[in-house]
Amino acid sequence: MNLSNQIKFVYFNPFQDASLVEKYWQLMLKKSNQHYFLSWGWISTWLASLKDIADIQLVVGLQHDEPMVAFFVGVDKKKRFGIFPSRSLSLNTTGSSYFDELYLEYNGILKDPSIHFSIDDLLGAVKDIPWDEFFLPGLSFDFVKETGVLTASAENLALVLVNDESPACYVDLDQVRGANLDYLNLISSNKRSQIRRSIKEYEKNGKLEISEAKDRQQALMWFEEMVTLHQKEWKSRGRPGAFSNEYLFQFHKDLISSRFEYGEIQILKIFNASMVIGILYNFIYSDRAYFYQSGLNYLPGNIYRPGMVAHYYAILHNARVGLVYYDFLAGDAAYKISLSTDSQPVYWLRLFRSPLRYYFALGLRRVKAGLKSVPSIATWLRKLKALLRRNDFHPENGVGFE
């Protein structure tokens, strides 16, 4: 059922109407069961980081002055494919690839549970903002299912392109507790053997321990240490690393500074007497730990598995403190799949008003997919370098930044 006759949609500038924006978002959070990326902790840090440099609107659906729906849209203008001037909207993001490297996941809207919200309702809510493309990044399965967005919109003449679909893998920590914390028996015998063997090797230099940052100052210090490890590993692979993006780096420093005292930040260090094995940067929200990024200390040889060992200790740690899920977030990396007990899909979509733009984007995507199937010279050189160094790299470094 279309909501246009029941709900009035109004727009707010979050930089000029900051108190109203916080009021409406906080009211809607009380009505919605959402993930950390739509929490006020994340959103308030995001808005503060973009003041005076991005065009963002808060869209609120009011019914008799009571908020029933809320979401942000980033408004941007650019040339797509170097040809088409394009006006774009982006759900709870800016639409800028640089700023959106924050990699929002479990995206959606805040809404009152008494109403049904379809893709036509979403498009009707932004009908007063001109657009050619509407980016819907990191959508939760619940949002996709309820809105019917994969069928696009006949009423509003929009076509949908699936940019990506990825499993978000997670560990059910109730299962871990139900197994008397014998988590290894919940995963494959191969991974179980790899983790045990790796722990045995690490413990030749002292017993492995896990420690959680106790205060904001320690969390920031460990975060910087994690970034150093992360960047070192990715640069050794000839890649820039997530934190080469200065905006992303500063955003997370600000997030840790402002939200650690609220219990939303977890930084874990796994170590023995002689070295740090890895540092994990997680978010904590609604009894869920979200693994966001890591810095791992790789050693030569295939026997050391710093990522899997670090996650093993982190999973046990969060099971002990009573959390319900340990979430690896989206990505089809083998270690995420092999260490998880379940998963749900996350989607990256684009909506188009023009069939010409849609079919051009679809064709270009297919061409790029074909080219990616042919290994580049750089790829072959990286493989050769790895072989010469006899170093087995494992892509265990987080949510998909490169």
JOUR-V316440 format. One record per pair of residues at least 12 apart in sequence whose C-alpha atoms are under 10 Angstrom apart, sorted by the first residue. I is the first residue (numbers start at 1). J is the second residue. Records with the same first field share a line. If there is no record, write none. Layout:
I: J, J
//
This chain:
1: 115, 116, 117, 118, 120, 121
2: 116, 117, 118, 119, 120, 121, 122, 124
3: 61, 63, 115, 116, 117, 118, 120, 121, 122, 124, 125
4: 61, 120, 121, 124, 125
5: 63
6: 61, 62, 63, 64
7: 60, 61, 62, 63, 64, 65, 66, 67, 68, 69, 121, 125
8: 60, 61, 62, 63, 64, 65, 67, 68, 69, 125
9: 59, 60, 61, 62, 63, 67, 68, 69, 70, 124, 125, 126, 127, 128
10: 57, 58, 59, 60, 61, 62, 70, 125, 126, 128
11: 56, 57, 58, 59, 60, 61, 70, 71, 72, 73, 125, 126, 128, 129
12: 56, 57, 58, 59, 60, 72
13: 55, 56, 57, 58, 59, 72
14: 44, 47, 48, 51, 55, 56, 57, 58, 72
15: 47, 48, 50, 51, 52, 54, 55, 56, 57
16: 51
17: 58
18: 44, 47
20: 58
21: 44, 57, 58, 59, 60, 70
22: 40, 43, 44
24: 58, 59, 60, 66, 67, 68, 69, 70
25: 38, 39, 40, 43, 44, 58, 60, 67, 69, 70, 71, 72, 110
26: 39, 40, 110
27: 66, 67, 68, 70, 110, 112
28: 60, 66, 67, 68, 69, 70, 71, 109, 110, 111, 112
29: 70, 109, 110, 111, 112
30: 110, 111, 112
31: 67, 68, 69, 110, 111, 112, 113, 114
32: 69, 109, 110, 111, 112, 113
33: 110, 111, 112, 113, 286
34: 106, 107, 108, 109, 110, 111, 140, 285, 286
35: 105, 106, 107, 108, 140, 284, 285, 286, 288, 290
36: 104, 105, 106, 107, 264, 283, 284, 285, 286, 288, 289, 290
37: 92, 102, 103, 104, 105, 106, 107, 108, 283, 285, 290
38: 71, 92, 104, 105, 106, 107, 108, 109, 110
39: 264, 285
40: 259
41: 255, 256, 258, 259, 260, 262, 264, 285
42: 104, 251, 252, 255, 258, 259, 264, 283
43: 72, 92, 93, 255
44: 255, 258
45: 251, 252, 254, 255, 256, 257, 258, 259
46: 92, 93, 99, 102, 251, 252, 254, 255
47: 93
48: 251, 254
49: 99, 247, 248, 250, 251, 254, 255
50: 94, 99, 247, 251
53: 94
54: 74, 75, 76, 93, 94, 95, 96, 99
55: 73, 74, 75, 76, 94, 95
56: 72, 73, 74, 75, 76, 89, 90, 91, 92, 93, 94, 95
57: 71, 72, 73, 74, 75, 89, 92, 94, 129
58: 70, 71, 72, 73, 74, 92
59: 71, 72, 73, 109, 122, 125, 126
60: 72, 110, 111, 125
61: 111, 125
67: 110, 111, 112
68: 110, 111, 112, 113, 114, 115
69: 109, 110, 111, 112, 113, 115, 117, 122, 125
70: 108, 109, 110, 111, 112
71: 91, 92, 107, 108, 109, 110, 111, 122, 125
72: 89, 90, 91, 92, 93, 94, 108, 109, 110
73: 88, 89, 90, 91, 92, 93, 94, 95, 126, 129, 134, 135, 136
74: 88, 89, 90, 91, 92, 93, 94, 95, 96, 134, 135
75: 87, 88, 89, 90, 91, 93, 94, 95, 96, 129, 130, 131, 134
76: 88, 89, 90, 94, 95, 96, 131, 133
77: 89, 95, 96, 131, 132
78: 95, 96
80: 133, 357, 361
81: 357, 360, 361, 364
84: 132, 357
85: 132
86: 131, 132, 133, 357
87: 129, 130, 131, 132, 133, 134
88: 129, 130, 131, 132, 133, 134, 135, 350, 351, 352
89: 126, 129, 130, 131, 132, 133, 134, 135, 136, 350, 351
90: 133, 134, 135, 136, 137, 350
91: 104, 107, 108, 109, 134, 135, 136, 137, 138, 139
92: 104, 107, 108, 109, 135, 136, 137
93: 107, 135, 136, 137
94: 135
95: 133, 134, 135, 136, 137
98: 245, 246, 247, 248
99: 245, 246, 247, 248, 251
100: 137, 247, 248
101: 242, 243, 245, 247, 248, 400, 401, 402
102: 242, 245, 247, 248, 249, 251, 252, 292, 399, 401
103: 137, 138, 248, 292, 330, 399, 400, 401
104: 137, 138, 139
105: 137, 138, 139, 140, 168, 329, 330, 346, 347, 348, 399
106: 137, 138, 139, 140, 141, 142, 143, 168, 329, 330, 345, 346, 347
107: 136, 137, 138, 139, 140, 141, 142, 143, 144, 346, 347, 348
108: 136, 137, 138, 139, 140, 141, 142, 143, 144, 147
109: 122, 139, 140, 143
116: 146, 147
117: 143, 146, 147, 148
118: 143, 144, 145, 146, 147, 148, 149, 152, 153
119: 143, 144, 146, 147, 148, 149, 150, 151, 152, 153, 154, 155, 156, 158
120: 147, 148, 149, 152, 153, 154, 155, 156, 157, 158
121: 147, 153, 155, 156
122: 147, 149
123: 153, 155, 156, 157, 158, 351
124: 155, 156
127: 156
131: 351, 352, 353
132: 158, 351, 352, 353, 354, 357, 358
133: 158, 159, 160, 350, 351, 352, 353, 354, 357, 358
134: 158, 160, 349, 350, 351, 352, 353
135: 160, 161, 163, 348, 349, 350, 351, 352
136: 149, 160, 162, 163, 347, 348, 349, 350, 351
137: 163, 164, 346, 347, 348, 349, 350
138: 164, 165, 166, 330, 345, 346, 347, 348, 349
139: 165, 345, 346, 347, 348, 349
140: 168, 344, 345, 346, 347, 348
141: 168, 344, 345, 346, 347
142: 344, 345, 346
143: 346, 347
144: 345, 346, 347, 349
149: 349, 351
150: 162, 347, 349, 351
152: 350, 351, 352
153: 351, 353
156: 353
157: 351, 352, 353, 354, 355
158: 350, 351, 352, 353, 354, 355, 358
159: 350, 351, 352, 353, 354, 355, 357, 358, 359
160: 349, 350, 351, 352, 353, 358
161: 348, 349, 350, 351, 352, 358, 359, 361, 362, 365
162: 347, 348, 349, 350, 351, 362
163: 347, 348, 349, 350, 361, 362, 365
164: 346, 347, 348, 349, 350
165: 330, 331, 332, 345, 346, 347, 348, 349
166: 329, 330, 331, 332, 343, 344, 345, 346, 347, 348
167: 328, 329, 330, 331, 332, 333, 336, 337, 342, 343, 344, 345, 346, 347
168: 327, 328, 329, 330, 331, 332, 336, 337, 340, 342, 343, 344, 345, 346, 347, 399
169: 326, 327, 328, 329, 330, 331, 332, 333, 335, 336, 337, 338, 339, 340, 341, 342, 343, 344, 345
170: 288, 289, 290, 291, 325, 326, 327, 328, 329, 330, 336, 337, 339, 340, 341, 342, 343, 344
171: 183, 186, 289, 315, 319, 324, 325, 326, 327, 328, 336, 337, 339, 340, 341, 342, 343
172: 288, 315, 319, 323, 324, 325, 326, 327, 340, 341, 342, 343
173: 288, 315, 316, 318, 319, 320, 322, 323, 324, 325, 326, 327, 341
174: 319, 322, 323, 324, 325
175: 319, 324, 325, 341
176: 315, 316, 319, 320, 324, 325, 341
177: 316, 319, 320, 322, 324
181: 315, 316, 317, 319, 320
182: 316
183: 312, 313, 315, 316, 319, 339
184: 196, 312, 339
186: 339, 340, 341
187: 337, 338, 339, 340, 341
188: 338, 339
190: 338
191: 308, 335, 338, 339
192: 308, 312, 338, 339
194: 302, 303, 304, 305, 308, 309
195: 303, 304, 305, 306, 307, 308, 309, 310, 312
196: 305, 309
197: 303, 304, 305, 309
198: 302, 303, 304, 305, 306, 308, 309
199: 303, 304, 305, 306, 308, 309, 310
200: 303, 304
201: 303, 304, 305
202: 271, 272, 273, 274, 275, 277, 303, 304, 305, 306, 309
203: 271, 272, 273, 274
204: 272, 273, 274
205: 272, 273, 274, 275
206: 271, 272, 273, 274, 275
207: 271, 272, 273, 274
208: 270, 271, 272, 273, 274, 275, 276, 277, 309, 310, 313
209: 269, 270, 271, 272, 273, 276, 277, 310, 313
210: 268, 269, 270, 271, 272, 277, 278, 279, 310, 313, 314, 316, 317
211: 267, 268, 269, 270, 271, 279, 313, 314, 317
212: 266, 267, 268, 269, 270, 279, 280, 314, 317
213: 260, 265, 266, 267, 268, 269
214: 260, 266, 267, 268
215: 257, 260, 261
216: 256, 257, 258, 259, 260, 261, 265
217: 256, 257, 260
218: 267
219: 253, 256, 257, 260, 265, 266, 267, 268, 281
220: 252, 253, 254, 256, 257, 260, 267
221: 253
222: 267, 268, 269, 279, 280, 281, 295
223: 249, 252, 253, 256, 267, 268, 269, 279, 280, 281, 293, 294, 295
224: 249, 253, 295
225: 269, 278, 279, 295
226: 267, 268, 269, 278, 279, 280, 281, 293, 294, 295, 296, 297
227: 241, 242, 243, 244, 249, 279, 281, 293, 294, 295, 296
228: 243, 295, 296
229: 276, 278, 279, 294, 295, 296, 297, 298, 397
230: 242, 243, 278, 279, 293, 294, 295, 296, 297, 397, 398
231: 243, 244, 295, 296, 397, 402
232: 295, 296, 297, 298
233: 295, 296, 297, 298, 393, 395, 397
234: 295, 395, 397, 401, 402
235: 402
236: 382, 386
237: 382, 383, 385, 386, 393
238: 378, 379, 382, 402
239: 401, 402
240: 401, 402
241: 397, 400, 401, 402
242: 293, 397, 398, 399, 400, 401, 402
243: 401, 402
244: 402
252: 281
256: 281, 283
259: 283
260: 283, 284
262: 284, 285
263: 283, 284, 285
264: 282, 283, 284, 285, 286, 289, 290
265: 281, 282, 283, 284, 285, 289, 290
266: 280, 281, 282, 283, 284, 289, 290, 291
267: 279, 280, 281, 282, 283, 291, 293, 294, 314
268: 280, 281, 282, 294, 310, 311, 313, 314, 317
269: 281, 294, 295, 310, 313, 314
270: 296, 306, 309, 310, 311, 313, 314
271: 297, 306, 310
275: 297
276: 295, 296, 297, 298, 306
277: 295, 296, 297, 298, 299, 304, 305, 306, 307, 309, 310
278: 294, 295, 296, 297, 298, 306, 307, 308, 309, 310, 311, 397
279: 293, 294, 295, 296, 297, 306, 307, 310, 311, 314
280: 292, 293, 294, 295, 296, 307, 310, 311, 314, 397, 398
281: 293, 294, 295, 398
282: 294, 314, 326, 327, 328
283: 327
284: 318, 323, 325, 326
285: 323
286: 323, 324, 325
287: 318, 321, 322, 323, 324, 325, 326
288: 318, 322, 323, 324, 325, 326, 327
289: 314, 315, 318, 323, 324, 325, 326, 327, 328, 329
290: 325, 326, 327, 328, 329
291: 311, 314, 326, 327, 328, 329, 398, 399
292: 327, 328, 329, 330, 397, 398, 399, 400
293: 328, 396, 397, 398, 399, 400, 401
294: 307, 310, 311, 396, 397, 398, 399
295: 307, 396, 397, 398
296: 310, 396, 397
298: 391, 392, 393, 394
299: 391, 392, 393
300: 389, 390, 391, 392, 393
301: 389, 390, 391, 392, 393
302: 390, 391, 392, 393, 394
303: 392
304: 392, 394
305: 392, 393, 394, 396
306: 394, 396
307: 335, 394, 395, 396, 397, 398
308: 335, 336, 338, 339, 394, 396
311: 326, 328, 335, 336, 339, 396
312: 339
314: 326
315: 327, 339
325: 341
326: 340, 341
327: 340, 342, 343
328: 340, 343, 398, 399
329: 343, 344, 345, 346, 398, 399, 400
330: 343, 344, 345, 346, 347, 398, 399, 400
331: 345, 346, 398, 399, 400
332: 399, 400
333: 394, 395, 396, 397, 398, 399, 400
334: 394, 395, 396
335: 394, 395, 396
336: 396, 398
//
